[in-house]
Amino acid sequence: MIKLVLWAFFLLPWLSLFFLNNSALRRYMPVALFATVINTIMYQVAWTYDWWKYKETLFSWDKVAQTHTVYGVFLVGTIWIFYFTFRKFWIYIVVNLIVDCIYSFGFRALWKKLDITTSAGNLSPIEGILIMTIISITLYIYQMWQEGLIGVKKVT
């Protein structure tokens, strides 16, 4: 049962991309990959500072940066959030806050209840939301830079 939940968190988001057009996928894949790098680093920090530990994972080698979240729902979720909200900053922030609250207060509690993560951990849901909000603003700035909306202008 637990493995099924983890596989669903990994595969279902990827299957959802069949409903996205190719140009949007190409446009937002760089920011999603950047989010994946940041999330991988954050998971390593979380492991080191005992914010949480995963007891159940998809593979034996993904104890630190879990495949089902970092390379599944987080990566694909970033693409969808940007697809629907980019260039509407306040909507982007509100959507991210809602998703972050669902993750922090819902899924983290579900992971503990299903015994996927340890019940111990010294990162509160509010601290998690703050970290995720800072990351989301960083991603928004990155996407603006990718599209040439900010940055150094060429002098000719």
Phi and psi in radians as a Rosetta constraint file:
Dihedral C 1 N 2 CA 2 C 2 CIRCULARHARMONIC -1.124 0.35
Dihedral N 2 CA 2 C 2 N 3 CIRCULARHARMONIC -0.770 0.35
Dihedral C 2 N 3 CA 3 C 3 CIRCULARHARMONIC -1.062 0.35
Dihedral N 3 CA 3 C 3 N 4 CIRCULARHARMONIC -0.629 0.35
Dihedral C 3 N 4 CA 4 C 4 CIRCULARHARMONIC -1.104 0.35
Dihedral N 4 CA 4 C 4 N 5 CIRCULARHARMONIC -0.747 0.35
Dihedral C 4 N 5 CA 5 C 5 CIRCULARHARMONIC -1.086 0.35
Dihedral N 5 CA 5 C 5 N 6 CIRCULARHARMONIC -0.786 0.35
Dihedral C 5 N 6 CA 6 C 6 CIRCULARHARMONIC -1.117 0.35
Dihedral N 6 CA 6 C 6 N 7 CIRCULARHARMONIC -0.755 0.35
Dihedral C 6 N 7 CA 7 C 7 CIRCULARHARMONIC -1.112 0.35
Dihedral N 7 CA 7 C 7 N 8 CIRCULARHARMONIC -0.650 0.35
Dihedral C 7 N 8 CA 8 C 8 CIRCULARHARMONIC -1.106 0.35
Dihedral N 8 CA 8 C 8 N 9 CIRCULARHARMONIC -0.732 0.35
Dihedral C 8 N 9 CA 9 C 9 CIRCULARHARMONIC -1.152 0.35
Dihedral N 9 CA 9 C 9 N 10 CIRCULARHARMONIC -0.415 0.35
Dihedral C 9 N 10 CA 10 C 10 CIRCULARHARMONIC -1.544 0.35
Dihedral N 10 CA 10 C 10 N 11 CIRCULARHARMONIC -0.854 0.35
Dihedral C 10 N 11 CA 11 C 11 CIRCULARHARMONIC -1.492 0.35
Dihedral N 11 CA 11 C 11 N 12 CIRCULARHARMONIC -0.710 0.35
Dihedral C 11 N 12 CA 12 C 12 CIRCULARHARMONIC -1.030 0.35
Dihedral N 12 CA 12 C 12 N 13 CIRCULARHARMONIC -0.739 0.35
Dihedral C 12 N 13 CA 13 C 13 CIRCULARHARMONIC -1.036 0.35
Dihedral N 13 CA 13 C 13 N 14 CIRCULARHARMONIC -0.716 0.35
Dihedral C 13 N 14 CA 14 C 14 CIRCULARHARMONIC -1.115 0.35
Dihedral N 14 CA 14 C 14 N 15 CIRCULARHARMONIC -0.676 0.35
Dihedral C 14 N 15 CA 15 C 15 CIRCULARHARMONIC -1.129 0.35
Dihedral N 15 CA 15 C 15 N 16 CIRCULARHARMONIC -0.529 0.35
Dihedral C 15 N 16 CA 16 C 16 CIRCULARHARMONIC -1.126 0.35
Dihedral N 16 CA 16 C 16 N 17 CIRCULARHARMONIC -0.400 0.35
Dihedral C 16 N 17 CA 17 C 17 CIRCULARHARMONIC -1.176 0.35
Dihedral N 17 CA 17 C 17 N 18 CIRCULARHARMONIC -0.266 0.35
Dihedral C 17 N 18 CA 18 C 18 CIRCULARHARMONIC -1.119 0.35
Dihedral N 18 CA 18 C 18 N 19 CIRCULARHARMONIC -0.332 0.35
Dihedral C 18 N 19 CA 19 C 19 CIRCULARHARMONIC -1.608 0.35
Dihedral N 19 CA 19 C 19 N 20 CIRCULARHARMONIC 0.048 0.35
Dihedral C 19 N 20 CA 20 C 20 CIRCULARHARMONIC -1.867 0.35
Dihedral N 20 CA 20 C 20 N 21 CIRCULARHARMONIC 2.445 0.35
Dihedral C 20 N 21 CA 21 C 21 CIRCULARHARMONIC -1.297 0.35
Dihedral N 21 CA 21 C 21 N 22 CIRCULARHARMONIC 2.709 0.35
Dihedral C 21 N 22 CA 22 C 22 CIRCULARHARMONIC -1.065 0.35
Dihedral N 22 CA 22 C 22 N 23 CIRCULARHARMONIC -0.641 0.35
Dihedral C 22 N 23 CA 23 C 23 CIRCULARHARMONIC -1.165 0.35
Dihedral N 23 CA 23 C 23 N 24 CIRCULARHARMONIC -0.660 0.35
Dihedral C 23 N 24 CA 24 C 24 CIRCULARHARMONIC -1.185 0.35
Dihedral N 24 CA 24 C 24 N 25 CIRCULARHARMONIC -0.673 0.35
Dihedral C 24 N 25 CA 25 C 25 CIRCULARHARMONIC -1.093 0.35
Dihedral N 25 CA 25 C 25 N 26 CIRCULARHARMONIC -0.797 0.35
Dihedral C 25 N 26 CA 26 C 26 CIRCULARHARMONIC -1.142 0.35
Dihedral N 26 CA 26 C 26 N 27 CIRCULARHARMONIC -0.618 0.35
Dihedral C 26 N 27 CA 27 C 27 CIRCULARHARMONIC -1.181 0.35
Dihedral N 27 CA 27 C 27 N 28 CIRCULARHARMONIC -0.713 0.35
Dihedral C 27 N 28 CA 28 C 28 CIRCULARHARMONIC -1.821 0.35
Dihedral N 28 CA 28 C 28 N 29 CIRCULARHARMONIC -0.061 0.35
Dihedral C 28 N 29 CA 29 C 29 CIRCULARHARMONIC -1.107 0.35
Dihedral N 29 CA 29 C 29 N 30 CIRCULARHARMONIC -0.699 0.35
Dihedral C 29 N 30 CA 30 C 30 CIRCULARHARMONIC -1.027 0.35
Dihedral N 30 CA 30 C 30 N 31 CIRCULARHARMONIC -0.741 0.35
Dihedral C 30 N 31 CA 31 C 31 CIRCULARHARMONIC -1.209 0.35
Dihedral N 31 CA 31 C 31 N 32 CIRCULARHARMONIC -0.582 0.35
Dihedral C 31 N 32 CA 32 C 32 CIRCULARHARMONIC -1.170 0.35
Dihedral N 32 CA 32 C 32 N 33 CIRCULARHARMONIC -0.695 0.35
Dihedral C 32 N 33 CA 33 C 33 CIRCULARHARMONIC -1.190 0.35
Dihedral N 33 CA 33 C 33 N 34 CIRCULARHARMONIC -0.657 0.35
Dihedral C 33 N 34 CA 34 C 34 CIRCULARHARMONIC -1.095 0.35
Dihedral N 34 CA 34 C 34 N 35 CIRCULARHARMONIC -0.731 0.35
Dihedral C 34 N 35 CA 35 C 35 CIRCULARHARMONIC -1.062 0.35
Dihedral N 35 CA 35 C 35 N 36 CIRCULARHARMONIC -0.654 0.35
Dihedral C 35 N 36 CA 36 C 36 CIRCULARHARMONIC -1.138 0.35
Dihedral N 36 CA 36 C 36 N 37 CIRCULARHARMONIC -0.724 0.35
Dihedral C 36 N 37 CA 37 C 37 CIRCULARHARMONIC -1.096 0.35
Dihedral N 37 CA 37 C 37 N 38 CIRCULARHARMONIC -0.820 0.35
Dihedral C 37 N 38 CA 38 C 38 CIRCULARHARMONIC -1.076 0.35
Dihedral N 38 CA 38 C 38 N 39 CIRCULARHARMONIC -0.783 0.35
Dihedral C 38 N 39 CA 39 C 39 CIRCULARHARMONIC -1.127 0.35
Dihedral N 39 CA 39 C 39 N 40 CIRCULARHARMONIC -0.658 0.35
Dihedral C 39 N 40 CA 40 C 40 CIRCULARHARMONIC -1.080 0.35
Dihedral N 40 CA 40 C 40 N 41 CIRCULARHARMONIC -0.762 0.35
Dihedral C 40 N 41 CA 41 C 41 CIRCULARHARMONIC -1.108 0.35
Dihedral N 41 CA 41 C 41 N 42 CIRCULARHARMONIC -0.761 0.35
Dihedral C 41 N 42 CA 42 C 42 CIRCULARHARMONIC -1.115 0.35
Dihedral N 42 CA 42 C 42 N 43 CIRCULARHARMONIC -0.649 0.35
Dihedral C 42 N 43 CA 43 C 43 CIRCULARHARMONIC -1.143 0.35
Dihedral N 43 CA 43 C 43 N 44 CIRCULARHARMONIC -0.610 0.35
Dihedral C 43 N 44 CA 44 C 44 CIRCULARHARMONIC -1.183 0.35
Dihedral N 44 CA 44 C 44 N 45 CIRCULARHARMONIC -0.683 0.35
Dihedral C 44 N 45 CA 45 C 45 CIRCULARHARMONIC -1.118 0.35
Dihedral N 45 CA 45 C 45 N 46 CIRCULARHARMONIC -0.773 0.35
Dihedral C 45 N 46 CA 46 C 46 CIRCULARHARMONIC -1.049 0.35
Dihedral N 46 CA 46 C 46 N 47 CIRCULARHARMONIC -0.704 0.35
Dihedral C 46 N 47 CA 47 C 47 CIRCULARHARMONIC -1.102 0.35
Dihedral N 47 CA 47 C 47 N 48 CIRCULARHARMONIC -0.804 0.35
Dihedral C 47 N 48 CA 48 C 48 CIRCULARHARMONIC -1.144 0.35
Dihedral N 48 CA 48 C 48 N 49 CIRCULARHARMONIC -0.731 0.35
Dihedral C 48 N 49 CA 49 C 49 CIRCULARHARMONIC -1.682 0.35
Dihedral N 49 CA 49 C 49 N 50 CIRCULARHARMONIC 0.197 0.35
Dihedral C 49 N 50 CA 50 C 50 CIRCULARHARMONIC 1.011 0.35
Dihedral N 50 CA 50 C 50 N 51 CIRCULARHARMONIC 0.733 0.35
Dihedral C 50 N 51 CA 51 C 51 CIRCULARHARMONIC -1.251 0.35
Dihedral N 51 CA 51 C 51 N 52 CIRCULARHARMONIC -0.643 0.35
Dihedral C 51 N 52 CA 52 C 52 CIRCULARHARMONIC -2.891 0.35
Dihedral N 52 CA 52 C 52 N 53 CIRCULARHARMONIC 2.800 0.35
Dihedral C 52 N 53 CA 53 C 53 CIRCULARHARMONIC -2.383 0.35
Dihedral N 53 CA 53 C 53 N 54 CIRCULARHARMONIC 2.397 0.35
Dihedral C 53 N 54 CA 54 C 54 CIRCULARHARMONIC -1.560 0.35
Dihedral N 54 CA 54 C 54 N 55 CIRCULARHARMONIC 2.280 0.35
Dihedral C 54 N 55 CA 55 C 55 CIRCULARHARMONIC -1.685 0.35
Dihedral N 55 CA 55 C 55 N 56 CIRCULARHARMONIC -0.485 0.35
Dihedral C 55 N 56 CA 56 C 56 CIRCULARHARMONIC -2.172 0.35
Dihedral N 56 CA 56 C 56 N 57 CIRCULARHARMONIC 2.208 0.35
Dihedral C 56 N 57 CA 57 C 57 CIRCULARHARMONIC -2.400 0.35
Dihedral N 57 CA 57 C 57 N 58 CIRCULARHARMONIC 3.001 0.35
Dihedral C 57 N 58 CA 58 C 58 CIRCULARHARMONIC -1.239 0.35
Dihedral N 58 CA 58 C 58 N 59 CIRCULARHARMONIC -0.677 0.35
Dihedral C 58 N 59 CA 59 C 59 CIRCULARHARMONIC -2.283 0.35
Dihedral N 59 CA 59 C 59 N 60 CIRCULARHARMONIC 2.765 0.35
Dihedral C 59 N 60 CA 60 C 60 CIRCULARHARMONIC -1.181 0.35
Dihedral N 60 CA 60 C 60 N 61 CIRCULARHARMONIC -0.387 0.35
Dihedral C 60 N 61 CA 61 C 61 CIRCULARHARMONIC -1.636 0.35
Dihedral N 61 CA 61 C 61 N 62 CIRCULARHARMONIC -0.013 0.35
Dihedral C 61 N 62 CA 62 C 62 CIRCULARHARMONIC -1.899 0.35
Dihedral N 62 CA 62 C 62 N 63 CIRCULARHARMONIC 0.776 0.35
Dihedral C 62 N 63 CA 63 C 63 CIRCULARHARMONIC -1.267 0.35
Dihedral N 63 CA 63 C 63 N 64 CIRCULARHARMONIC -0.495 0.35
Dihedral C 63 N 64 CA 64 C 64 CIRCULARHARMONIC -1.602 0.35
Dihedral N 64 CA 64 C 64 N 65 CIRCULARHARMONIC -1.086 0.35
Dihedral C 64 N 65 CA 65 C 65 CIRCULARHARMONIC -1.879 0.35
Dihedral N 65 CA 65 C 65 N 66 CIRCULARHARMONIC 1.753 0.35
Dihedral C 65 N 66 CA 66 C 66 CIRCULARHARMONIC -1.232 0.35
Dihedral N 66 CA 66 C 66 N 67 CIRCULARHARMONIC 2.290 0.35
Dihedral C 66 N 67 CA 67 C 67 CIRCULARHARMONIC -1.032 0.35
Dihedral N 67 CA 67 C 67 N 68 CIRCULARHARMONIC -0.754 0.35
Dihedral C 67 N 68 CA 68 C 68 CIRCULARHARMONIC -1.118 0.35
Dihedral N 68 CA 68 C 68 N 69 CIRCULARHARMONIC -0.469 0.35
Dihedral C 68 N 69 CA 69 C 69 CIRCULARHARMONIC -1.779 0.35
Dihedral N 69 CA 69 C 69 N 70 CIRCULARHARMONIC -1.008 0.35
Dihedral C 69 N 70 CA 70 C 70 CIRCULARHARMONIC -1.075 0.35
Dihedral N 70 CA 70 C 70 N 71 CIRCULARHARMONIC -0.802 0.35
Dihedral C 70 N 71 CA 71 C 71 CIRCULARHARMONIC -1.757 0.35
Dihedral N 71 CA 71 C 71 N 72 CIRCULARHARMONIC 0.079 0.35
Dihedral C 71 N 72 CA 72 C 72 CIRCULARHARMONIC -2.040 0.35
Dihedral N 72 CA 72 C 72 N 73 CIRCULARHARMONIC -1.675 0.35
Dihedral C 72 N 73 CA 73 C 73 CIRCULARHARMONIC -1.130 0.35
Dihedral N 73 CA 73 C 73 N 74 CIRCULARHARMONIC -0.633 0.35
Dihedral C 73 N 74 CA 74 C 74 CIRCULARHARMONIC -1.215 0.35
Dihedral N 74 CA 74 C 74 N 75 CIRCULARHARMONIC -0.803 0.35
Dihedral C 74 N 75 CA 75 C 75 CIRCULARHARMONIC -1.101 0.35
Dihedral N 75 CA 75 C 75 N 76 CIRCULARHARMONIC -0.918 0.35
Dihedral C 75 N 76 CA 76 C 76 CIRCULARHARMONIC -1.219 0.35
Dihedral N 76 CA 76 C 76 N 77 CIRCULARHARMONIC -0.658 0.35
Dihedral C 76 N 77 CA 77 C 77 CIRCULARHARMONIC -1.046 0.35
Dihedral N 77 CA 77 C 77 N 78 CIRCULARHARMONIC -0.630 0.35
Dihedral C 77 N 78 CA 78 C 78 CIRCULARHARMONIC -1.067 0.35
Dihedral N 78 CA 78 C 78 N 79 CIRCULARHARMONIC -0.763 0.35
Dihedral C 78 N 79 CA 79 C 79 CIRCULARHARMONIC -1.054 0.35
Dihedral N 79 CA 79 C 79 N 80 CIRCULARHARMONIC -0.833 0.35
Dihedral C 79 N 80 CA 80 C 80 CIRCULARHARMONIC -1.149 0.35
Dihedral N 80 CA 80 C 80 N 81 CIRCULARHARMONIC -0.726 0.35
Dihedral C 80 N 81 CA 81 C 81 CIRCULARHARMONIC -1.091 0.35
Dihedral N 81 CA 81 C 81 N 82 CIRCULARHARMONIC -0.768 0.35
Dihedral C 81 N 82 CA 82 C 82 CIRCULARHARMONIC -1.160 0.35
Dihedral N 82 CA 82 C 82 N 83 CIRCULARHARMONIC -0.667 0.35
Dihedral C 82 N 83 CA 83 C 83 CIRCULARHARMONIC -1.010 0.35
Dihedral N 83 CA 83 C 83 N 84 CIRCULARHARMONIC -0.739 0.35
Dihedral C 83 N 84 CA 84 C 84 CIRCULARHARMONIC -1.558 0.35
Dihedral N 84 CA 84 C 84 N 85 CIRCULARHARMONIC -0.352 0.35
Dihedral C 84 N 85 CA 85 C 85 CIRCULARHARMONIC -2.196 0.35
Dihedral N 85 CA 85 C 85 N 86 CIRCULARHARMONIC -0.136 0.35
Dihedral C 85 N 86 CA 86 C 86 CIRCULARHARMONIC -1.096 0.35
Dihedral N 86 CA 86 C 86 N 87 CIRCULARHARMONIC 2.456 0.35
Dihedral C 86 N 87 CA 87 C 87 CIRCULARHARMONIC 1.323 0.35
Dihedral N 87 CA 87 C 87 N 88 CIRCULARHARMONIC 0.188 0.35
Dihedral C 87 N 88 CA 88 C 88 CIRCULARHARMONIC -2.258 0.35
Dihedral N 88 CA 88 C 88 N 89 CIRCULARHARMONIC 1.294 0.35
Dihedral C 88 N 89 CA 89 C 89 CIRCULARHARMONIC -0.940 0.35
Dihedral N 89 CA 89 C 89 N 90 CIRCULARHARMONIC -0.819 0.35
Dihedral C 89 N 90 CA 90 C 90 CIRCULARHARMONIC -1.211 0.35
Dihedral N 90 CA 90 C 90 N 91 CIRCULARHARMONIC -0.597 0.35
Dihedral C 90 N 91 CA 91 C 91 CIRCULARHARMONIC -1.167 0.35
Dihedral N 91 CA 91 C 91 N 92 CIRCULARHARMONIC -0.718 0.35
Dihedral C 91 N 92 CA 92 C 92 CIRCULARHARMONIC -0.994 0.35
Dihedral N 92 CA 92 C 92 N 93 CIRCULARHARMONIC -0.821 0.35
Dihedral C 92 N 93 CA 93 C 93 CIRCULARHARMONIC -1.110 0.35
Dihedral N 93 CA 93 C 93 N 94 CIRCULARHARMONIC -0.792 0.35
Dihedral C 93 N 94 CA 94 C 94 CIRCULARHARMONIC -1.102 0.35
Dihedral N 94 CA 94 C 94 N 95 CIRCULARHARMONIC -0.791 0.35
Dihedral C 94 N 95 CA 95 C 95 CIRCULARHARMONIC -1.061 0.35
Dihedral N 95 CA 95 C 95 N 96 CIRCULARHARMONIC -0.779 0.35
Dihedral C 95 N 96 CA 96 C 96 CIRCULARHARMONIC -1.087 0.35
Dihedral N 96 CA 96 C 96 N 97 CIRCULARHARMONIC -0.717 0.35
Dihedral C 96 N 97 CA 97 C 97 CIRCULARHARMONIC -1.098 0.35
Dihedral N 97 CA 97 C 97 N 98 CIRCULARHARMONIC -0.717 0.35
Dihedral C 97 N 98 CA 98 C 98 CIRCULARHARMONIC -1.118 0.35
Dihedral N 98 CA 98 C 98 N 99 CIRCULARHARMONIC -0.831 0.35
Dihedral C 98 N 99 CA 99 C 99 CIRCULARHARMONIC -1.104 0.35
Dihedral N 99 CA 99 C 99 N 100 CIRCULARHARMONIC -0.728 0.35
Dihedral C 99 N 100 CA 100 C 100 CIRCULARHARMONIC -1.125 0.35
Dihedral N 100 CA 100 C 100 N 101 CIRCULARHARMONIC -0.666 0.35
Dihedral C 100 N 101 CA 101 C 101 CIRCULARHARMONIC -1.170 0.35
Dihedral N 101 CA 101 C 101 N 102 CIRCULARHARMONIC -0.723 0.35
Dihedral C 101 N 102 CA 102 C 102 CIRCULARHARMONIC -1.062 0.35
Dihedral N 102 CA 102 C 102 N 103 CIRCULARHARMONIC -0.752 0.35
Dihedral C 102 N 103 CA 103 C 103 CIRCULARHARMONIC -1.159 0.35
Dihedral N 103 CA 103 C 103 N 104 CIRCULARHARMONIC -0.869 0.35
Dihedral C 103 N 104 CA 104 C 104 CIRCULARHARMONIC -1.195 0.35
Dihedral N 104 CA 104 C 104 N 105 CIRCULARHARMONIC -0.720 0.35
Dihedral C 104 N 105 CA 105 C 105 CIRCULARHARMONIC -1.683 0.35
Dihedral N 105 CA 105 C 105 N 106 CIRCULARHARMONIC -0.360 0.35
Dihedral C 105 N 106 CA 106 C 106 CIRCULARHARMONIC -1.784 0.35
Dihedral N 106 CA 106 C 106 N 107 CIRCULARHARMONIC -1.152 0.35
Dihedral C 106 N 107 CA 107 C 107 CIRCULARHARMONIC -1.216 0.35
Dihedral N 107 CA 107 C 107 N 108 CIRCULARHARMONIC -0.638 0.35
Dihedral C 107 N 108 CA 108 C 108 CIRCULARHARMONIC -1.093 0.35
Dihedral N 108 CA 108 C 108 N 109 CIRCULARHARMONIC -0.660 0.35
Dihedral C 108 N 109 CA 109 C 109 CIRCULARHARMONIC -1.188 0.35
Dihedral N 109 CA 109 C 109 N 110 CIRCULARHARMONIC -0.692 0.35
Dihedral C 109 N 110 CA 110 C 110 CIRCULARHARMONIC -1.107 0.35
Dihedral N 110 CA 110 C 110 N 111 CIRCULARHARMONIC -0.742 0.35
Dihedral C 110 N 111 CA 111 C 111 CIRCULARHARMONIC -1.038 0.35
Dihedral N 111 CA 111 C 111 N 112 CIRCULARHARMONIC -0.724 0.35
Dihedral C 111 N 112 CA 112 C 112 CIRCULARHARMONIC -1.163 0.35
Dihedral N 112 CA 112 C 112 N 113 CIRCULARHARMONIC -0.749 0.35
Dihedral C 112 N 113 CA 113 C 113 CIRCULARHARMONIC -1.128 0.35
Dihedral N 113 CA 113 C 113 N 114 CIRCULARHARMONIC -0.667 0.35
Dihedral C 113 N 114 CA 114 C 114 CIRCULARHARMONIC -1.418 0.35
Dihedral N 114 CA 114 C 114 N 115 CIRCULARHARMONIC 0.002 0.35
Dihedral C 114 N 115 CA 115 C 115 CIRCULARHARMONIC 1.127 0.35
Dihedral N 115 CA 115 C 115 N 116 CIRCULARHARMONIC 0.558 0.35
Dihedral C 115 N 116 CA 116 C 116 CIRCULARHARMONIC -1.435 0.35
Dihedral N 116 CA 116 C 116 N 117 CIRCULARHARMONIC -0.685 0.35
Dihedral C 116 N 117 CA 117 C 117 CIRCULARHARMONIC -1.976 0.35
Dihedral N 117 CA 117 C 117 N 118 CIRCULARHARMONIC 2.857 0.35
Dihedral C 117 N 118 CA 118 C 118 CIRCULARHARMONIC -1.237 0.35
Dihedral N 118 CA 118 C 118 N 119 CIRCULARHARMONIC 2.646 0.35
Dihedral C 118 N 119 CA 119 C 119 CIRCULARHARMONIC -1.321 0.35
Dihedral N 119 CA 119 C 119 N 120 CIRCULARHARMONIC -0.360 0.35
Dihedral C 119 N 120 CA 120 C 120 CIRCULARHARMONIC -1.365 0.35
Dihedral N 120 CA 120 C 120 N 121 CIRCULARHARMONIC 2.950 0.35
Dihedral C 120 N 121 CA 121 C 121 CIRCULARHARMONIC 2.568 0.35
Dihedral N 121 CA 121 C 121 N 122 CIRCULARHARMONIC 2.468 0.35
Dihedral C 121 N 122 CA 122 C 122 CIRCULARHARMONIC -1.957 0.35
Dihedral N 122 CA 122 C 122 N 123 CIRCULARHARMONIC 0.419 0.35
Dihedral C 122 N 123 CA 123 C 123 CIRCULARHARMONIC -1.919 0.35
Dihedral N 123 CA 123 C 123 N 124 CIRCULARHARMONIC 2.071 0.35
Dihedral C 123 N 124 CA 124 C 124 CIRCULARHARMONIC -1.330 0.35
Dihedral N 124 CA 124 C 124 N 125 CIRCULARHARMONIC 2.775 0.35
Dihedral C 124 N 125 CA 125 C 125 CIRCULARHARMONIC -1.009 0.35
Dihedral N 125 CA 125 C 125 N 126 CIRCULARHARMONIC -0.658 0.35
Dihedral C 125 N 126 CA 126 C 126 CIRCULARHARMONIC -1.134 0.35
Dihedral N 126 CA 126 C 126 N 127 CIRCULARHARMONIC -0.729 0.35
Dihedral C 126 N 127 CA 127 C 127 CIRCULARHARMONIC -1.105 0.35
Dihedral N 127 CA 127 C 127 N 128 CIRCULARHARMONIC -0.678 0.35
Dihedral C 127 N 128 CA 128 C 128 CIRCULARHARMONIC -1.095 0.35
Dihedral N 128 CA 128 C 128 N 129 CIRCULARHARMONIC -0.747 0.35
Dihedral C 128 N 129 CA 129 C 129 CIRCULARHARMONIC -1.112 0.35
Dihedral N 129 CA 129 C 129 N 130 CIRCULARHARMONIC -0.711 0.35
Dihedral C 129 N 130 CA 130 C 130 CIRCULARHARMONIC -1.066 0.35
Dihedral N 130 CA 130 C 130 N 131 CIRCULARHARMONIC -0.809 0.35
Dihedral C 130 N 131 CA 131 C 131 CIRCULARHARMONIC -1.073 0.35
Dihedral N 131 CA 131 C 131 N 132 CIRCULARHARMONIC -0.796 0.35
Dihedral C 131 N 132 CA 132 C 132 CIRCULARHARMONIC -1.150 0.35
Dihedral N 132 CA 132 C 132 N 133 CIRCULARHARMONIC -0.566 0.35
Dihedral C 132 N 133 CA 133 C 133 CIRCULARHARMONIC -1.187 0.35
Dihedral N 133 CA 133 C 133 N 134 CIRCULARHARMONIC -0.735 0.35
Dihedral C 133 N 134 CA 134 C 134 CIRCULARHARMONIC -1.079 0.35
Dihedral N 134 CA 134 C 134 N 135 CIRCULARHARMONIC -0.731 0.35
Dihedral C 134 N 135 CA 135 C 135 CIRCULARHARMONIC -1.114 0.35
Dihedral N 135 CA 135 C 135 N 136 CIRCULARHARMONIC -0.741 0.35
Dihedral C 135 N 136 CA 136 C 136 CIRCULARHARMONIC -1.129 0.35
Dihedral N 136 CA 136 C 136 N 137 CIRCULARHARMONIC -0.650 0.35
Dihedral C 136 N 137 CA 137 C 137 CIRCULARHARMONIC -1.164 0.35
Dihedral N 137 CA 137 C 137 N 138 CIRCULARHARMONIC -0.710 0.35
Dihedral C 137 N 138 CA 138 C 138 CIRCULARHARMONIC -1.042 0.35
Dihedral N 138 CA 138 C 138 N 139 CIRCULARHARMONIC -0.749 0.35
Dihedral C 138 N 139 CA 139 C 139 CIRCULARHARMONIC -1.133 0.35
Dihedral N 139 CA 139 C 139 N 140 CIRCULARHARMONIC -0.680 0.35
Dihedral C 139 N 140 CA 140 C 140 CIRCULARHARMONIC -1.115 0.35
Dihedral N 140 CA 140 C 140 N 141 CIRCULARHARMONIC -0.755 0.35
Dihedral C 140 N 141 CA 141 C 141 CIRCULARHARMONIC -1.096 0.35
Dihedral N 141 CA 141 C 141 N 142 CIRCULARHARMONIC -0.736 0.35
Dihedral C 141 N 142 CA 142 C 142 CIRCULARHARMONIC -1.037 0.35
Dihedral N 142 CA 142 C 142 N 143 CIRCULARHARMONIC -0.801 0.35
Dihedral C 142 N 143 CA 143 C 143 CIRCULARHARMONIC -1.127 0.35
Dihedral N 143 CA 143 C 143 N 144 CIRCULARHARMONIC -0.663 0.35
Dihedral C 143 N 144 CA 144 C 144 CIRCULARHARMONIC -1.072 0.35
Dihedral N 144 CA 144 C 144 N 145 CIRCULARHARMONIC -0.741 0.35
Dihedral C 144 N 145 CA 145 C 145 CIRCULARHARMONIC -1.111 0.35
Dihedral N 145 CA 145 C 145 N 146 CIRCULARHARMONIC -0.747 0.35
Dihedral C 145 N 146 CA 146 C 146 CIRCULARHARMONIC -1.007 0.35
Dihedral N 146 CA 146 C 146 N 147 CIRCULARHARMONIC -0.637 0.35
Dihedral C 146 N 147 CA 147 C 147 CIRCULARHARMONIC -1.587 0.35
Dihedral N 147 CA 147 C 147 N 148 CIRCULARHARMONIC 0.093 0.35
Dihedral C 147 N 148 CA 148 C 148 CIRCULARHARMONIC 1.305 0.35
Dihedral N 148 CA 148 C 148 N 149 CIRCULARHARMONIC 0.334 0.35
Dihedral C 148 N 149 CA 149 C 149 CIRCULARHARMONIC -1.451 0.35
Dihedral N 149 CA 149 C 149 N 150 CIRCULARHARMONIC -0.355 0.35
Dihedral C 149 N 150 CA 150 C 150 CIRCULARHARMONIC -2.401 0.35
Dihedral N 150 CA 150 C 150 N 151 CIRCULARHARMONIC 2.786 0.35
Dihedral C 150 N 151 CA 151 C 151 CIRCULARHARMONIC 2.295 0.35
Dihedral N 151 CA 151 C 151 N 152 CIRCULARHARMONIC -3.021 0.35
Dihedral C 151 N 152 CA 152 C 152 CIRCULARHARMONIC -1.411 0.35
Dihedral N 152 CA 152 C 152 N 153 CIRCULARHARMONIC 2.260 0.35
Dihedral C 152 N 153 CA 153 C 153 CIRCULARHARMONIC -1.538 0.35
Dihedral N 153 CA 153 C 153 N 154 CIRCULARHARMONIC 2.480 0.35
Dihedral C 153 N 154 CA 154 C 154 CIRCULARHARMONIC -1.269 0.35
Dihedral N 154 CA 154 C 154 N 155 CIRCULARHARMONIC 2.389 0.35
Dihedral C 154 N 155 CA 155 C 155 CIRCULARHARMONIC -1.792 0.35
Dihedral N 155 CA 155 C 155 N 156 CIRCULARHARMONIC 2.190 0.35
